[in-house]
Amino acid sequence: MQFELGDPLDKQQSTDAYDIAMAIDVFEHVEDYFSFLRKLKTLTPYKIFHIPLEWTVESTLRPKLIEVSRKYLGHLHSFTKDTALAVLGDCGYNVVDWFYTPVIFELERGSIGHRMRRVALRLIGSINLDLAVRTIGGHSLLVLAE
């Protein structure tokens, strides 16, 4: 395995081919993510994306959640599963597979509100995970695309 430090989208940086590109929690920080994704598409045959899903029913009712993501995490854009997959499709990607990653269960926060969200996610998620993610959130999307 070989790693390179630099901007792989800069054609002058390297002429070596890459096998796979990983954009883990990246394109929500990029101002022009369409151009970024189109450039990345030509770099490797396969890409792995990890995309926070912050646009939920809860964040719509509590806009402060999106504001916190912008201010403290630097997220310029917020996505749902459908908008994230649509963006990849609009940029010419073929989604091979995807699944949710339950970020909320990995964070150890002791607040009552956080514990209540986890209980609600488990309850709703046991019936319909997609509904739970759309309403409460707490998940990201891991995508394999070509």
N, CA, C and O atoms as a GROMACS GRO file, in nm:
protein
  584
    1MET      N    1   0.085  -0.116   0.000
    1MET     CA    2   0.000   0.000   0.000
    1MET      C    3   0.090   0.123   0.000
    1MET      O    4   0.191   0.128   0.070
    2GLN      N    5   0.052   0.220  -0.079
    2GLN     CA    6   0.129   0.342  -0.088
    2GLN      C    7   0.037   0.461  -0.063
    2GLN      O    8  -0.074   0.467  -0.116
    3PHE      N    9   0.083   0.554   0.018
    3PHE     CA   10   0.008   0.676   0.048
    3PHE      C   11   0.082   0.794  -0.010
    3PHE      O   12   0.205   0.796  -0.014
    4GLU      N   13   0.006   0.894  -0.054
    4GLU     CA   14   0.064   1.018  -0.104
    4GLU      C   15   0.004   1.134  -0.028
    4GLU      O   16  -0.115   1.136   0.001
    5LEU      N   17   0.089   1.230   0.005
    5LEU     CA   18   0.041   1.353   0.066
    5LEU      C   19   0.030   1.457  -0.044
    5LEU      O   20   0.127   1.486  -0.113
    6GLY      N   21  -0.087   1.512  -0.059
    6GLY     CA   22  -0.107   1.613  -0.162
    6GLY      C   23  -0.250   1.610  -0.210
    6GLY      O   24  -0.334   1.536  -0.160
    7ASP      N   25  -0.276   1.692  -0.308
    7ASP     CA   26  -0.409   1.701  -0.366
    7ASP      C   27  -0.417   1.606  -0.485
    7ASP      O   28  -0.359   1.635  -0.589
    8PRO      N   29  -0.488   1.495  -0.472
    8PRO     CA   30  -0.494   1.399  -0.583
    8PRO      C   31  -0.571   1.453  -0.703
    8PRO      O   32  -0.561   1.398  -0.813
    9LEU      N   33  -0.647   1.560  -0.683
    9LEU     CA   34  -0.721   1.617  -0.795
    9LEU      C   35  -0.634   1.712  -0.878
    9LEU      O   36  -0.674   1.753  -0.987
   10ASP      N   37  -0.516   1.746  -0.826
   10ASP     CA   38  -0.421   1.827  -0.899
   10ASP      C   39  -0.344   1.735  -0.993
   10ASP      O   40  -0.259   1.658  -0.948
   11LYS      N   41  -0.372   1.741  -1.122
   11LYS     CA   42  -0.312   1.649  -1.220
   11LYS      C   43  -0.160   1.657  -1.221
   11LYS      O   44  -0.095   1.561  -1.260
   12GLN      N   45  -0.104   1.768  -1.179
   12GLN     CA   46   0.042   1.781  -1.177
   12GLN      C   47   0.101   1.713  -1.053
   12GLN      O   48   0.221   1.685  -1.050
   13GLN      N   49   0.020   1.685  -0.954
   13GLN     CA   50   0.068   1.624  -0.830
   13GLN      C   51   0.119   1.483  -0.854
   13GLN      O   52   0.226   1.447  -0.804
   14SER      N   53   0.044   1.403  -0.929
   14SER     CA   54   0.084   1.264  -0.951
   14SER      C   55   0.020   1.212  -1.079
   14SER      O   56  -0.094   1.246  -1.112
   15THR      N   57   0.094   1.131  -1.149
   15THR     CA   58   0.039   1.068  -1.269
   15THR      C   59   0.009   0.921  -1.244
   15THR      O   60  -0.038   0.851  -1.334
   16ASP      N   61   0.037   0.874  -1.123
   16ASP     CA   62   0.009   0.734  -1.090
   16ASP      C   63  -0.141   0.712  -1.077
   16ASP      O   64  -0.214   0.800  -1.031
   17ALA      N   65  -0.186   0.596  -1.118
   17ALA     CA   66  -0.327   0.563  -1.104
   17ALA      C   67  -0.355   0.515  -0.961
   17ALA      O   68  -0.270   0.453  -0.898
   18TYR      N   69  -0.472   0.545  -0.914
   18TYR     CA   70  -0.515   0.500  -0.782
   18TYR      C   71  -0.617   0.389  -0.801
   18TYR      O   72  -0.688   0.385  -0.901
   19ASP      N   73  -0.624   0.298  -0.705
   19ASP     CA   74  -0.721   0.189  -0.712
   19ASP      C   75  -0.856   0.232  -0.656
   19ASP      O   76  -0.961   0.195  -0.709
   20ILE      N   77  -0.852   0.309  -0.548
   20ILE     CA   78  -0.976   0.351  -0.483
   20ILE      C   79  -0.953   0.486  -0.416
   20ILE      O   80  -0.844   0.513  -0.366
   21ALA      N   81  -1.054   0.568  -0.417
   21ALA     CA   82  -1.049   0.697  -0.348
   21ALA      C   83  -1.152   0.694  -0.235
   21ALA      O   84  -1.263   0.643  -0.252
   22MET      N   85  -1.114   0.749  -0.122
   22MET     CA   86  -1.205   0.756  -0.008
   22MET      C   87  -1.228   0.902   0.027
   22MET      O   88  -1.134   0.976   0.055
   23ALA      N   89  -1.353   0.942   0.026
   23ALA     CA   90  -1.392   1.077   0.067
   23ALA      C   91  -1.480   1.060   0.190
   23ALA      O   92  -1.603   1.056   0.181
   24ILE      N   93  -1.416   1.051   0.304
   24ILE     CA   94  -1.485   1.023   0.430
   24ILE      C   95  -1.517   1.156   0.498
   24ILE      O   96  -1.428   1.227   0.543
   25ASP      N   97  -1.645   1.188   0.504
   25ASP     CA   98  -1.692   1.315   0.562
   25ASP      C   99  -1.620   1.433   0.498
   25ASP      O  100  -1.561   1.517   0.567
   26VAL      N  101  -1.626   1.439   0.365
   26VAL     CA  102  -1.552   1.542   0.293
   26VAL      C  103  -1.645   1.639   0.220
   26VAL      O  104  -1.639   1.760   0.246
   27PHE      N  105  -1.730   1.590   0.130
   27PHE     CA  106  -1.790   1.685   0.038
   27PHE      C  107  -1.895   1.777   0.098
   27PHE      O  108  -1.939   1.871   0.032
   28GLU      N  109  -1.938   1.752   0.221
   28GLU     CA  110  -2.026   1.848   0.290
   28GLU      C  111  -1.948   1.974   0.331
   28GLU      O  112  -2.008   2.075   0.369
   29HIS      N  113  -1.813   1.966   0.324
   29HIS     CA  114  -1.727   2.080   0.358
   29HIS      C  115  -1.683   2.158   0.235
   29HIS      O  116  -1.628   2.268   0.248
   30VAL      N  117  -1.707   2.105   0.115
   30VAL     CA  118  -1.656   2.165  -0.008
   30VAL      C  119  -1.762   2.258  -0.066
   30VAL      O  120  -1.876   2.219  -0.090
   31GLU      N  121  -1.721   2.383  -0.089
   31GLU     CA  122  -1.816   2.483  -0.138
   31GLU      C  123  -1.882   2.440  -0.269
   31GLU      O  124  -2.004   2.440  -0.280
   32ASP      N  125  -1.802   2.403  -0.369
   32ASP     CA  126  -1.855   2.357  -0.497
   32ASP      C  127  -1.837   2.205  -0.504
   32ASP      O  128  -1.747   2.154  -0.572
   33TYR      N  129  -1.923   2.134  -0.434
   33TYR     CA  130  -1.906   1.989  -0.426
   33TYR      C  131  -1.936   1.918  -0.558
   33TYR      O  132  -1.889   1.807  -0.580
   34PHE      N  133  -2.013   1.980  -0.646
   34PHE     CA  134  -2.037   1.919  -0.777
   34PHE      C  135  -1.907   1.909  -0.857
   34PHE      O  136  -1.876   1.804  -0.913
   35SER      N  137  -1.831   2.018  -0.863
   35SER     CA  138  -1.703   2.015  -0.935
   35SER      C  139  -1.606   1.917  -0.869
   35SER      O  140  -1.537   1.842  -0.938
   36PHE      N  141  -1.601   1.919  -0.737
   36PHE     CA  142  -1.514   1.827  -0.664
   36PHE      C  143  -1.547   1.682  -0.699
   36PHE      O  144  -1.457   1.603  -0.728
   37LEU      N  145  -1.675   1.646  -0.696
   37LEU     CA  146  -1.716   1.508  -0.724
   37LEU      C  147  -1.689   1.470  -0.870
   37LEU      O  148  -1.650   1.356  -0.898
   38ARG      N  149  -1.709   1.563  -0.962
   38ARG     CA  150  -1.681   1.533  -1.104
   38ARG      C  151  -1.532   1.509  -1.127
   38ARG      O  152  -1.495   1.421  -1.204
   39LYS      N  153  -1.447   1.587  -1.062
   39LYS     CA  154  -1.302   1.566  -1.075
   39LYS      C  155  -1.261   1.434  -1.010
   39LYS      O  156  -1.180   1.360  -1.066
   40LEU      N  157  -1.316   1.406  -0.895
   40LEU     CA  158  -1.283   1.283  -0.823
   40LEU      C  159  -1.323   1.160  -0.904
   40LEU      O  160  -1.257   1.056  -0.897
   41LYS      N  161  -1.430   1.171  -0.981
   41LYS     CA  162  -1.481   1.058  -1.058
   41LYS      C  163  -1.378   1.004  -1.156
   41LYS      O  164  -1.373   0.883  -1.180
   42THR      N  165  -1.296   1.090  -1.211
   42THR     CA  166  -1.198   1.048  -1.311
   42THR      C  167  -1.071   0.990  -1.248
   42THR      O  168  -0.986   0.936  -1.320
   43LEU      N  169  -1.057   0.999  -1.119
   43LEU     CA  170  -0.934   0.960  -1.051
   43LEU      C  171  -0.917   0.810  -1.033
   43LEU      O  172  -0.807   0.757  -1.050
   44THR      N  173  -1.025   0.741  -0.999
   44THR     CA  174  -1.017   0.597  -0.969
   44THR      C  175  -1.142   0.526  -1.020
   44THR      O  176  -1.244   0.590  -1.044
   45PRO      N  177  -1.133   0.395  -1.035
   45PRO     CA  178  -1.252   0.321  -1.075
   45PRO      C  179  -1.359   0.319  -0.965
   45PRO      O  180  -1.478   0.326  -0.995
   46TYR      N  181  -1.317   0.309  -0.839
   46TYR     CA  182  -1.412   0.300  -0.728
   46TYR      C  183  -1.386   0.410  -0.626
   46TYR      O  184  -1.273   0.452  -0.603
   47LYS      N  185  -1.494   0.455  -0.566
   47LYS     CA  186  -1.487   0.557  -0.461
   47LYS      C  187  -1.571   0.512  -0.343
   47LYS      O  188  -1.675   0.448  -0.359
   48ILE      N  189  -1.525   0.548  -0.225
   48ILE     CA  190  -1.603   0.525  -0.103
   48ILE      C  191  -1.632   0.662  -0.044
   48ILE      O  192  -1.542   0.742  -0.021
   49PHE      N  193  -1.760   0.687  -0.019
   49PHE     CA  194  -1.803   0.813   0.041
   49PHE      C  195  -1.868   0.784   0.176
   49PHE      O  196  -1.941   0.686   0.191
   50HIS      N  197  -1.841   0.867   0.272
   50HIS     CA  198  -1.912   0.864   0.400
   50HIS      C  199  -1.972   1.003   0.416
   50HIS      O  200  -1.900   1.102   0.424
   51ILE      N  201  -2.105   1.008   0.420
   51ILE     CA  202  -2.176   1.135   0.412
   51ILE      C  203  -2.268   1.149   0.533
   51ILE      O  204  -2.360   1.069   0.550
   52PRO      N  205  -2.246   1.250   0.618
   52PRO     CA  206  -2.338   1.273   0.730
   52PRO      C  207  -2.477   1.308   0.677
   52PRO      O  208  -2.492   1.386   0.583
   53LEU      N  209  -2.577   1.251   0.740
   53LEU     CA  210  -2.717   1.278   0.701
   53LEU      C  211  -2.779   1.366   0.808
   53LEU      O  212  -2.836   1.318   0.906
   54GLU      N  213  -2.768   1.495   0.787
   54GLU     CA  214  -2.811   1.589   0.890
   54GLU      C  215  -2.946   1.655   0.863
   54GLU      O  216  -3.004   1.716   0.952
   55TRP      N  217  -2.995   1.641   0.740
   55TRP     CA  218  -3.124   1.703   0.710
   55TRP      C  219  -3.233   1.603   0.744
   55TRP      O  220  -3.256   1.508   0.669
   56THR      N  221  -3.299   1.624   0.856
   56THR     CA  222  -3.401   1.532   0.906
   56THR      C  223  -3.526   1.611   0.944
   56THR      O  224  -3.527   1.734   0.939
   57VAL      N  225  -3.630   1.539   0.982
   57VAL     CA  226  -3.750   1.606   1.033
   57VAL      C  227  -3.712   1.686   1.158
   57VAL      O  228  -3.754   1.800   1.175
   58GLU      N  229  -3.633   1.624   1.245
   58GLU     CA  230  -3.592   1.693   1.368
   58GLU      C  231  -3.513   1.820   1.337
   58GLU      O  232  -3.537   1.924   1.400
   59SER      N  233  -3.418   1.814   1.242
   59SER     CA  234  -3.339   1.933   1.210
   59SER      C  235  -3.424   2.040   1.139
   59SER      O  236  -3.391   2.158   1.146
   60THR      N  237  -3.530   1.999   1.073
   60THR     CA  238  -3.621   2.095   1.012
   60THR      C  239  -3.700   2.168   1.120
   60THR      O  240  -3.724   2.289   1.110
   61LEU      N  241  -3.741   2.094   1.222
   61LEU     CA  242  -3.816   2.154   1.333
   61LEU      C  243  -3.725   2.230   1.430
   61LEU      O  244  -3.769   2.322   1.499
   62ARG      N  245  -3.598   2.190   1.434
   62ARG     CA  246  -3.500   2.254   1.523
   62ARG      C  247  -3.381   2.303   1.440
   62ARG      O  248  -3.276   2.238   1.440
   63PRO      N  249  -3.396   2.416   1.369
   63PRO     CA  250  -3.292   2.464   1.278
   63PRO      C  251  -3.156   2.486   1.345
   63PRO      O  252  -3.053   2.492   1.277
   64LYS      N  253  -3.156   2.499   1.474
   64LYS     CA  254  -3.029   2.517   1.547
   64LYS      C  255  -2.934   2.400   1.523
   64LYS      O  256  -2.812   2.417   1.528
   65LEU      N  257  -2.988   2.280   1.498
   65LEU     CA  258  -2.904   2.162   1.474
   65LEU      C  259  -2.817   2.181   1.350
   65LEU      O  260  -2.699   2.146   1.351
   66ILE      N  261  -2.874   2.235   1.243
   66ILE     CA  262  -2.798   2.260   1.121
   66ILE      C  263  -2.699   2.374   1.145
   66ILE      O  264  -2.585   2.370   1.097
   67GLU      N  265  -2.742   2.474   1.219
   67GLU     CA  266  -2.653   2.587   1.251
   67GLU      C  267  -2.530   2.538   1.329
   67GLU      O  268  -2.419   2.585   1.304
   68VAL      N  269  -2.549   2.446   1.421
   68VAL     CA  270  -2.438   2.390   1.499
   68VAL      C  271  -2.342   2.314   1.408
   68VAL      O  272  -2.220   2.325   1.422
   69SER      N  273  -2.396   2.238   1.313
   69SER     CA  274  -2.312   2.165   1.219
   69SER      C  275  -2.228   2.261   1.134
   69SER      O  276  -2.112   2.234   1.106
   70ARG      N  277  -2.287   2.370   1.095
   70ARG     CA  278  -2.213   2.469   1.015
   70ARG      C  279  -2.105   2.536   1.099
   70ARG      O  280  -1.991   2.550   1.056
   71LYS      N  281  -2.142   2.578   1.219
   71LYS     CA  282  -2.051   2.657   1.302
   71LYS      C  283  -1.938   2.573   1.362
   71LYS      O  284  -1.822   2.614   1.358
   72TYR      N  285  -1.970   2.456   1.415
   72TYR     CA  286  -1.870   2.379   1.490
   72TYR      C  287  -1.806   2.267   1.409
   72TYR      O  288  -1.694   2.225   1.439
   73LEU      N  289  -1.875   2.218   1.307
   73LEU     CA  290  -1.819   2.109   1.226
   73LEU      C  291  -1.773   2.157   1.089
   73LEU      O  292  -1.703   2.085   1.018
   74GLY      N  293  -1.813   2.278   1.051
   74GLY     CA  294  -1.772   2.331   0.921
   74GLY      C  295  -1.850   2.276   0.804
   74GLY      O  296  -1.804   2.284   0.690
   75HIS      N  297  -1.967   2.218   0.830
   75HIS     CA  298  -2.048   2.163   0.721
   75HIS      C  299  -2.117   2.276   0.648
   75HIS      O  300  -2.197   2.350   0.706
   76LEU      N  301  -2.086   2.290   0.519
   76LEU     CA  302  -2.150   2.392   0.436
   76LEU      C  303  -2.282   2.343   0.378
   76LEU      O  304  -2.368   2.422   0.343
   77HIS      N  305  -2.296   2.209   0.368
   77HIS     CA  306  -2.414   2.150   0.306
   77HIS      C  307  -2.467   2.038   0.395
   77HIS      O  308  -2.391   1.973   0.467
   78SER      N  309  -2.596   2.017   0.389
   78SER     CA  310  -2.660   1.909   0.465
   78SER      C  311  -2.737   1.820   0.367
   78SER      O  312  -2.791   1.868   0.267
   79PHE      N  313  -2.740   1.691   0.398
   79PHE     CA  314  -2.800   1.595   0.306
   79PHE      C  315  -2.894   1.500   0.376
   79PHE      O  316  -2.885   1.477   0.497
   80THR      N  317  -2.986   1.446   0.297
   80THR     CA  318  -3.063   1.328   0.334
   80THR      C  319  -3.004   1.213   0.251
   80THR      O  320  -2.920   1.236   0.164
   81LYS      N  321  -3.047   1.091   0.277
   81LYS     CA  322  -3.000   0.979   0.194
   81LYS      C  323  -3.032   1.005   0.048
   81LYS      O  324  -2.946   0.987  -0.039
   82ASP      N  325  -3.153   1.048   0.021
   82ASP     CA  326  -3.196   1.069  -0.118
   82ASP      C  327  -3.120   1.181  -0.187
   82ASP      O  328  -3.082   1.166  -0.303
   83THR      N  329  -3.096   1.292  -0.117
   83THR     CA  330  -3.023   1.402  -0.183
   83THR      C  331  -2.877   1.364  -0.204
   83THR      O  332  -2.819   1.400  -0.306
   84ALA      N  333  -2.816   1.292  -0.111
   84ALA     CA  334  -2.677   1.249  -0.126
   84ALA      C  335  -2.662   1.155  -0.246
   84ALA      O  336  -2.572   1.171  -0.328
   85LEU      N  337  -2.752   1.056  -0.256
   85LEU     CA  338  -2.745   0.963  -0.368
   85LEU      C  339  -2.777   1.033  -0.501
   85LEU      O  340  -2.720   0.999  -0.604
   86ALA      N  341  -2.868   1.130  -0.498
   86ALA     CA  342  -2.902   1.205  -0.619
   86ALA      C  343  -2.783   1.288  -0.666
   86ALA      O  344  -2.756   1.295  -0.786
   87VAL      N  345  -2.711   1.350  -0.573
   87VAL     CA  346  -2.592   1.428  -0.610
   87VAL      C  347  -2.489   1.338  -0.678
   87VAL      O  348  -2.431   1.376  -0.779
   88LEU      N  349  -2.466   1.220  -0.622
   88LEU     CA  350  -2.370   1.128  -0.683
   88LEU      C  351  -2.416   1.089  -0.823
   88LEU      O  352  -2.335   1.084  -0.916
   89GLY      N  353  -2.545   1.062  -0.839
   89GLY     CA  354  -2.599   1.030  -0.971
   89GLY      C  355  -2.586   1.147  -1.068
   89GLY      O  356  -2.552   1.128  -1.184
   90ASP      N  357  -2.613   1.268  -1.020
   90ASP     CA  358  -2.601   1.388  -1.105
   90ASP      C  359  -2.458   1.408  -1.153
   90ASP      O  360  -2.435   1.465  -1.259
   91CYS      N  361  -2.362   1.362  -1.074
   91CYS     CA  362  -2.220   1.377  -1.110
   91CYS      C  363  -2.168   1.258  -1.188
   91CYS      O  364  -2.048   1.248  -1.213
   92GLY      N  365  -2.257   1.168  -1.228
   92GLY     CA  366  -2.219   1.058  -1.315
   92GLY      C  367  -2.176   0.930  -1.246
   92GLY      O  368  -2.124   0.839  -1.311
   93TYR      N  369  -2.196   0.922  -1.115
   93TYR     CA  370  -2.157   0.800  -1.042
   93TYR      C  371  -2.265   0.694  -1.052
   93TYR      O  372  -2.384   0.724  -1.058
   94ASN      N  373  -2.221   0.571  -1.054
   94ASN     CA  374  -2.310   0.456  -1.040
   94ASN      C  375  -2.292   0.404  -0.898
   94ASN      O  376  -2.183   0.360  -0.861
   95VAL      N  377  -2.398   0.408  -0.820
   95VAL     CA  378  -2.390   0.360  -0.681
   95VAL      C  379  -2.398   0.208  -0.684
   95VAL      O  380  -2.497   0.150  -0.728
   96VAL      N  381  -2.292   0.145  -0.636
   96VAL     CA  382  -2.285  -0.001  -0.630
   96VAL      C  383  -2.358  -0.052  -0.507
   96VAL      O  384  -2.434  -0.149  -0.515
   97ASP      N  385  -2.335   0.013  -0.393
   97ASP     CA  386  -2.399  -0.028  -0.268
   97ASP      C  387  -2.391   0.088  -0.169
   97ASP      O  388  -2.308   0.177  -0.183
   98TRP      N  389  -2.478   0.084  -0.070
   98TRP     CA  390  -2.476   0.183   0.037
   98TRP      C  391  -2.538   0.121   0.162
   98TRP      O  392  -2.615   0.026   0.153
   99PHE      N  393  -2.503   0.175   0.275
   99PHE     CA  394  -2.570   0.141   0.400
   99PHE      C  395  -2.550   0.253   0.501
   99PHE      O  396  -2.460   0.336   0.488
  100TYR      N  397  -2.635   0.252   0.603
  100TYR     CA  398  -2.626   0.351   0.710
  100TYR      C  399  -2.518   0.312   0.809
  100TYR      O  400  -2.497   0.194   0.838
  101THR      N  401  -2.449   0.413   0.863
  101THR     CA  402  -2.358   0.391   0.975
  101THR      C  403  -2.416   0.467   1.094
  101THR      O  404  -2.440   0.588   1.084
  102PRO      N  405  -2.439   0.399   1.205
  102PRO     CA  406  -2.508   0.460   1.320
  102PRO      C  407  -2.413   0.541   1.409
  102PRO      O  408  -2.369   0.493   1.514
  103VAL      N  409  -2.382   0.661   1.366
  103VAL     CA  410  -2.288   0.746   1.438
  103VAL      C  411  -2.338   0.778   1.579
  103VAL      O  412  -2.258   0.786   1.672
  104ILE      N  413  -2.467   0.794   1.596
  104ILE     CA  414  -2.521   0.835   1.726
  104ILE      C  415  -2.492   0.732   1.835
  104ILE      O  416  -2.480   0.769   1.952
  105PHE      N  417  -2.479   0.606   1.799
  105PHE     CA  418  -2.454   0.504   1.900
  105PHE      C  419  -2.306   0.494   1.936
  105PHE      O  420  -2.270   0.428   2.033
  106GLU      N  421  -2.222   0.559   1.857
  106GLU     CA  422  -2.079   0.558   1.885
  106GLU      C  423  -2.038   0.675   1.974
  106GLU      O  424  -1.932   0.670   2.037
  107LEU      N  425  -2.120   0.778   1.978
  107LEU     CA  426  -2.089   0.895   2.059
  107LEU      C  427  -2.139   0.874   2.201
  107LEU      O  428  -2.254   0.836   2.222
  108GLU      N  429  -2.054   0.898   2.296
  108GLU     CA  430  -2.094   0.882   2.436
  108GLU      C  431  -2.128   1.018   2.495
  108GLU      O  432  -2.042   1.088   2.550
  109ARG      N  433  -2.252   1.054   2.483
  109ARG     CA  434  -2.300   1.178   2.545
  109ARG      C  435  -2.399   1.138   2.652
  109ARG      O  436  -2.484   1.052   2.631
  110GLY      N  437  -2.387   1.201   2.765
  110GLY     CA  438  -2.470   1.163   2.878
  110GLY      C  439  -2.598   1.242   2.893
  110GLY      O  440  -2.673   1.218   2.988
  111SER      N  441  -2.625   1.336   2.804
  111SER     CA  442  -2.744   1.419   2.823
  111SER      C  443  -2.871   1.336   2.807
  111SER      O  444  -2.873   1.236   2.736
  112ILE      N  445  -2.972   1.378   2.874
  112ILE     CA  446  -3.101   1.308   2.867
  112ILE      C  447  -3.156   1.313   2.725
  112ILE      O  448  -3.210   1.214   2.676
  113GLY      N  449  -3.143   1.428   2.658
  113GLY     CA  450  -3.192   1.441   2.521
  113GLY      C  451  -3.123   1.344   2.427
  113GLY      O  452  -3.188   1.285   2.340
  114HIS      N  453  -2.992   1.328   2.443
  114HIS     CA  454  -2.918   1.236   2.357
  114HIS      C  455  -2.962   1.091   2.384
  114HIS      O  456  -2.980   1.013   2.290
  115ARG      N  457  -2.978   1.058   2.510
  115ARG     CA  458  -3.022   0.921   2.543
  115ARG      C  459  -3.163   0.896   2.490
  115ARG      O  460  -3.193   0.786   2.444
  116MET      N  461  -3.250   0.997   2.497
  116MET     CA  462  -3.387   0.981   2.446
  116MET      C  463  -3.386   0.962   2.294
  116MET      O  464  -3.463   0.882   2.241
  117ARG      N  465  -3.298   1.035   2.224
  117ARG     CA  466  -3.287   1.018   2.079
  117ARG      C  467  -3.242   0.877   2.044
  117ARG      O  468  -3.293   0.817   1.950
  118ARG      N  469  -3.147   0.823   2.121
  118ARG     CA  470  -3.098   0.687   2.093
  118ARG      C  471  -3.209   0.584   2.116
  118ARG      O  472  -3.222   0.489   2.039
  119VAL      N  473  -3.287   0.602   2.221
  119VAL     CA  474  -3.397   0.510   2.248
  119VAL      C  475  -3.499   0.518   2.136
  119VAL      O  476  -3.546   0.416   2.086
  120ALA      N  477  -3.534   0.641   2.095
  120ALA     CA  478  -3.632   0.659   1.987
  120ALA      C  479  -3.579   0.599   1.856
  120ALA      O  480  -3.654   0.536   1.782
  121LEU      N  481  -3.451   0.619   1.828
  121LEU     CA  482  -3.392   0.561   1.707
  121LEU      C  483  -3.398   0.409   1.709
  121LEU      O  484  -3.429   0.346   1.607
  122ARG      N  485  -3.368   0.350   1.824
  122ARG     CA  486  -3.374   0.203   1.833
  122ARG      C  487  -3.517   0.154   1.813
  122ARG      O  488  -3.540   0.056   1.742
  123LEU      N  489  -3.611   0.222   1.875
  123LEU     CA  490  -3.751   0.180   1.866
  123LEU      C  491  -3.804   0.194   1.723
  123LEU      O  492  -3.855   0.099   1.666
  124ILE      N  493  -3.790   0.314   1.666
  124ILE     CA  494  -3.839   0.336   1.530
  124ILE      C  495  -3.757   0.254   1.431
  124ILE      O  496  -3.812   0.198   1.336
  125GLY      N  497  -3.625   0.248   1.453
  125GLY     CA  498  -3.536   0.174   1.363
  125GLY      C  499  -3.565   0.025   1.360
  125GLY      O  500  -3.541  -0.040   1.258
  126SER      N  501  -3.616  -0.030   1.470
  126SER     CA  502  -3.650  -0.172   1.471
  126SER      C  503  -3.770  -0.200   1.381
  126SER      O  504  -3.789  -0.313   1.336
  127ILE      N  505  -3.849  -0.099   1.355
  127ILE     CA  506  -3.965  -0.112   1.267
  127ILE      C  507  -3.928  -0.072   1.124
  127ILE      O  508  -3.958  -0.144   1.029
  128ASN      N  509  -3.860   0.045   1.112
  128ASN     CA  510  -3.824   0.096   0.980
  128ASN      C  511  -3.703   0.188   0.996
  128ASN      O  512  -3.717   0.304   1.036
  129LEU      N  513  -3.585   0.137   0.964
  129LEU     CA  514  -3.462   0.214   0.983
  129LEU      C  515  -3.461   0.340   0.898
  129LEU      O  516  -3.417   0.446   0.944
  130ASP      N  517  -3.507   0.331   0.776
  130ASP     CA  518  -3.510   0.448   0.688
  130ASP      C  519  -3.594   0.560   0.750
  130ASP      O  520  -3.554   0.677   0.746
  131LEU      N  521  -3.708   0.526   0.806
  131LEU     CA  522  -3.794   0.624   0.872
  131LEU      C  523  -3.723   0.685   0.992
  131LEU      O  524  -3.731   0.806   1.014
  132ALA      N  525  -3.654   0.604   1.070
  132ALA     CA  526  -3.582   0.653   1.187
  132ALA      C  527  -3.475   0.754   1.147
  132ALA      O  528  -3.460   0.859   1.210
  133VAL      N  529  -3.401   0.722   1.042
  133VAL     CA  530  -3.293   0.811   0.996
  133VAL      C  531  -3.352   0.940   0.940
  133VAL      O  532  -3.297   1.048   0.963
  134ARG      N  533  -3.463   0.930   0.868
  134ARG     CA  534  -3.526   1.050   0.811
  134ARG      C  535  -3.585   1.141   0.917
  134ARG      O  536  -3.588   1.263   0.900
  135THR      N  537  -3.633   1.085   1.026
  135THR     CA  538  -3.698   1.168   1.128
  135THR      C  539  -3.600   1.217   1.235
  135THR      O  540  -3.600   1.336   1.268
  136ILE      N  541  -3.519   1.128   1.288
  136ILE     CA  542  -3.432   1.164   1.401
  136ILE      C  543  -3.287   1.183   1.360
  136ILE      O  544  -3.218   1.268   1.416
  137GLY      N  545  -3.241   1.105   1.264
  137GLY     CA  546  -3.103   1.120   1.217
  137GLY      C  547  -3.008   1.030   1.293
  137GLY      O  548  -3.037   0.913   1.318
  138GLY      N  549  -2.891   1.087   1.328
  138GLY     CA  550  -2.793   1.011   1.402
  138GLY      C  551  -2.715   0.912   1.319
  138GLY      O  552  -2.642   0.829   1.374
  139HIS      N  553  -2.728   0.918   1.188
  139HIS     CA  554  -2.661   0.824   1.099
  139HIS      C  555  -2.590   0.898   0.985
  139HIS      O  556  -2.622   1.012   0.952
  140SER      N  557  -2.494   0.830   0.928
  140SER     CA  558  -2.430   0.875   0.805
  140SER      C  559  -2.453   0.768   0.700
  140SER      O  560  -2.503   0.659   0.729
  141LEU      N  561  -2.417   0.799   0.579
  141LEU     CA  562  -2.435   0.707   0.467
  141LEU      C  563  -2.298   0.667   0.414
  141LEU      O  564  -2.217   0.752   0.379
  142LEU      N  565  -2.272   0.537   0.409
  142LEU     CA  566  -2.149   0.486   0.352
  142LEU      C  567  -2.183   0.433   0.212
  142LEU      O  568  -2.270   0.347   0.198
  143VAL      N  569  -2.115   0.484   0.111
  143VAL     CA  570  -2.149   0.455  -0.028
  143VAL      C  571  -2.027   0.405  -0.104
  143VAL      O  572  -1.919   0.462  -0.095
  144LEU      N  573  -2.046   0.296  -0.177
  144LEU     CA  574  -1.947   0.249  -0.273
  144LEU      C  575  -2.001   0.285  -0.411
  144LEU      O  576  -2.112   0.248  -0.446
  145ALA      N  577  -1.922   0.359  -0.487
  145ALA     CA  578  -1.966   0.405  -0.618
  145ALA      C  579  -1.854   0.386  -0.720
  145ALA      O  580  -1.736   0.380  -0.687
  146GLU      N  581  -1.898   0.376  -0.846
  146GLU     CA  582  -1.800   0.371  -0.955
  146GLU      C  583  -1.834   0.478  -1.057
  146GLU      O  584  -1.765   0.492  -1.158
   0.00000   0.00000   0.00000
